[in-house]
Structure formats: C-alpha cells, structure tokens
Amino acid sequence: EVELVESGGGPVKPGGSLRLSCSASGFPFDSYSMNWVRQAPGKGLEWVSSISSSGSHILYADSMQGRFTISRDNVKNSLYLQINSLRAEDTAVYYCASGSRGHDAFEMWGQGTMVSVSS
Amino acid sequence: DIQMTQSPSSLSASVGDRVILTCRASRNINNYLNWYQQKPGTAPKLLIYAATTLQSGVPSRFSGSGSGTDYTLTISGLQPEDFATYYCQHTYITPITFGQGTRLDIK
C-alpha cells in the first residue's frame, strides 16, 4: 500500500526553525520527484518546493527562497523540509506529495503536518 | 507568475446534477492542467491530469476538457461523496500555482 506520512510539525515561536519529514512506502521512492505543498487555515493550496528523483534538481516558490530547504534521502525513503526564521504567515498544514511517472501532477499525498507559528 | 482563476468560487447543487467548474489561466499553459478534490480535514486527491486524463480509480462521471487558457471539470451525475472543494493547478512552468478553489455543496 502506498503511504506518505509527514511528521515534525507543531507549535513554534516566530524566528524558530523546524524540520519536517515525510516517510514514503509502497512505491519506488527513488524514481519519483517529490513536492511540498502548504495550506493555511481556511485557505487554498500553495506550492512550496519540488525536488527531482535524484535530488539534483530543486525548485522553490519565490516567497520560500532563502528560508526553506528541501532535501531527500533515497536510502531512507524520506523527504525533508527545513524551515528557518519562521513567521506567523508560515502557519499551515504542510503536505508532501509525490510526482508522477509520465506527467507532472501530484499523484500521492500524505495526510499533512500542522505548523503553528505564534508567540 | 501564471495566475489561475476558478469560477464559481462556490456552487450549490443536488445529487444527480451535472456541474461544470471552470479554471482560467493568465496565459497559455498547453494543457499542463490538473484537477484535485479536497474534503474537509483531508489531503487533496488527484482527479485529472494533463487537462483530460482521468487518474486511475477515479469514477468516470468526472471529466476534464479545455486548451490554451480555459479548462473545465465536469461532474455528470453528482454523488453525495462529490461534495467537496475542487482545485485546478498548472505545472507548465515554475512557480506552480493553484486556483483559489471551487466549493461544491449540497443544495
């Protein structure tokens, strides 16, 4: 069974840091690009970052450049998102999502992990 | 950046209805258009990719069409489980962007 499980979210003070993780199982993780998407409470979906299957190609949304770092470990079947200098506006559910073979859509999604930034 | 505009923002319909949701891109996205369904408290689910291709396991009452800047998601014969929020997404260039969503609820 295909599964993506995020972890690492929680409450954090402004200026703090978090490392989100996404553990993958049930599919050949090292053959798929991976993505992070976030959703602020009551709002729509916002693309954060993408990483190629090998990790050699990385993309960020403009507003995420500099504070967000995506990475992956294909031995551990895991995806990561390091977020530094957290701000209130980073409060959101963070989803990891796989790419697809043959097209660019986000095929498989985790259940999300909530990041809450507040003093 | 390519802006994705969905209409309507919300829609009330009845079981059995046929509904059409629209997504307009601010420039030609060459069918790099995907549709997702999201129910409250759950992750989005891919319904249609490349504008018209139904994702495996998705019921055939869902269909997608369009080209250039204008795309539609049609649900023919609404079922109770279809009441949700629907998002379009382009993957033509970065940044990837989503529409603001169309909330479909029961009349």
Interface residues (C-beta under 8 A of the other chain):
Chain A: V37 G44 L45 E46 W47 S50 L59 A61 D62 Y95 A97 S100 H103 D104 A105 F106 E107 W109 G110 Q111 G112
Chain B: D1 Y32 N34 Y36 Q38 T42 A43 P44 K45 L46 Y49 A50 T53 Q55 Y87 Q89 T91 T94 P95 I96 T97 F98 G99 Q100 G101
